[in-house]
Amino acid sequence: MTKQLTRIDVEIFDVTTAYDGFFKLNLYDLRHRRFDGNWSRRHQREVFERGPTAAILLYDPARDTVILVEQMRTPAVDDPDGPWLLEIVAGIIGTGETAESVVRREAEEEAGVTVGAIIPLFDSLLSPGGCTERISMFVGLVESDGAGGVYGLDHEDEDIRAVVWPFEKAFAEVGGRIITAPAMMCLQWLAMNRDHLRSGTLAKGGEG
């Protein structure tokens, strides 16, 4: 059986910070063990240090609706459909915070709703070829009646619109208007489990 390679099979000689702002870009000087047992050549890799994040799909099982958020994303400025993307609520996990506390806070800041029970889904490395971001994803149960509007923090220059959509409409837009990976993954999970959620037969996480 082929030996499973682990962290001890990576040797880092140096890490240099190329940029340090709201995000950080580091240059790694390293080598790693190859599958044939030998060491690779010493080489450099640029790494976008995004850090841990968390995202939550807000779902109202009584009305079978989801709350999505729409905002302008600069990296998508040349997307054929434009840079205003439909996403799920998300945020960066800061020092001393938990993923659950972050999604509860962000749900209030970005969508103006309070989350009740939370269901942990999975963690994912979104772009491990160049970014450290590891995102924890959840489904959170909410009351969507009267939800919607424009939210966001002025001091962070946020302009976020929350919209309430029937689940079927949102799921039909996966790969269409909805192209961000966390939203697509969470909606797919909900498609497979929403009947259990609506009937109350799926175990739920704690209340806030």
N, C-alpha and C positions, 0 to 999 in steps of 0.2 A: 504493500500500500504506500502511496506517495505521502511523504511527510507533510503535515499541515504547517505552512509557514506562518509565523507570528511576529509580534513586535521585536523580538530579539534577533530577527533576521533582517533588521533595518539598522544601518549605522549612519547617524547624522553627524556630520563634521562641523557644521556651522549653520546658523539661521540669521539672516540679515533682513532688517525691516526696510523695505523699499518705499512704503507709504504708510502713514499712521494718521488717520482722520477718524470719521465716523466709523469706517471700516479700516482694516489693516491688510496690507499685502506684504507677505514675507517671501524671501528667497531661500530655499533649502538647498544645502550642499550635502549630498548623501550618496550612499550606495545600498543595494539590497541583495539578498540571496536570490539566486535564480532557481528555476525548477529543476535544473540539472545538478544543483548542489554547489555550483560555483558562485562567486560574487559578481555582480554587475560592475560595469565601469562606474567610477565616481562621476556624478552628473548633478545638474541643478534643475530645480522645479519651482515655479512661482505658485504660491498658494494664497488664495483669498480667504482670510481668516474671518469667516462669518459667525462662527460660534453656534451655540444651541438656540433653537427657536421652537415655537409651539403654534399650532393652528387648530381651529375648531369649526366644525360645521354645525350651524345653529338650526335646530329642527323642532318644529311644533307637531307632535304626533296627533294631536286632536284635530288639527286642520290639514295635516299632511303637507305642510309648507316648509320651505327653508328660507333663511335670511342670508343673502349674499351681499358682498360689499364691492363697490366699483370705485376705482381711483386711477389716476394717471401714473404709469410706470415708465420712467425714463429709459430703461434698457429695452423697452418694447416700442420705442418711438418710431421705428421703421417697420413694425408689424403691418401686414397688409390690411388688417382691420383696425389699425390705430392702437395707441398706447393706453386707452382706458379699458382696463381689464376687469372682468368679473371674477372675484376670488372669494375665499372664506376668510374669516377673521383670523389674524395672526400677529405675532409679536416676538421680539427678542427676549430671551430669558436672561435677566440680569443677575448679578451676584446676590446670593441669598434668596433668590426667587425659585419657585417650583414651576414646572410647565403648566400645572392646573391653575395656579394663582395668576399666571400671565394671561391665559385664555379668558379667565373670568374678567380680569381687568380690561383686556382689549375688547371684549364683547360690549362692555359699557361704553368705552371710548369710541369705538368704530361703528357700533350699531345701535347704541342706546338701549340695550336690553340686559336683564339680569338672567344669568344661567342657573338653572336648577340642577338636576342630576347630570353628571358627566360620565361618558363612557370612553375609557382609553382604547384607542385602536392599535397603533403601531408607530414605531420610529422609522425614519428613512433618511439615508444620505442622498440628497437631491442631485448633487453634481460632484462626485468624489474625484473626478479627473482634475479638478482645480480648486475646489471649495470645501471648507471644513464643515459647512452647515449640516447639522443633524436636527431634523424636525420631528417633534412629538405631535401626533395628531389625535384628535378627539371628536366625538359627537356630543353636543350639549343640548339638553331639552329646554325649550323656551316657550313663552307665550308670544305669538306673532301678531295677535290682534292689535291694530294701531301702530305696529312697528313700521319703520321706514323713515327716511329723511336724510339730511346731510349732517355729518358728524366729523370728528377729528380734532386734533390739538393745534391751536393756532401757532404756538411756539415751535411746533415741528412742521409747520407749513402743510398740514394735512387737509385735504378736501375729499372726504369719503362719503359716498352715497350708499345708504343701506336700502336694499330692495327685498320685497317679499314675493317669492315665486312658489307656485305649486311644485311639489317634488317632480312630477312627471315633466314639467316644462324645463326645469333645471337639468334633469338627467338627459333629456333630449338634446341639450346644448353641450354635453360633454364632447370635446373635440371640435366644437363649433365656436360659440362665443366663450365657452369655458375651456381654457387651454392651460391653466396652471396645474402643475402636478398634484399639490395637496388637495385642491378642490376636486379634481378628477378621481383621485383615490378614495376620498371620503364619500363622495357621491356614489361611487361604485359599491363601497361597503354598505351604505345605506340602502341601495337597491336590493342587496341580498338579505338585509336584516330588518327592513322597516316594518314588515308585517308583524314580526315578533315585538318590535318596539311599540307598535300601535295596540297590540293585544296585551302588552304588559308581561310577556313571557321571557323577555330578555333581561338579564341582570344589569342593573344600572349602578353607576358610581354614586358618590356622596353628594349631598346637597351643600350649597355654599353656606 
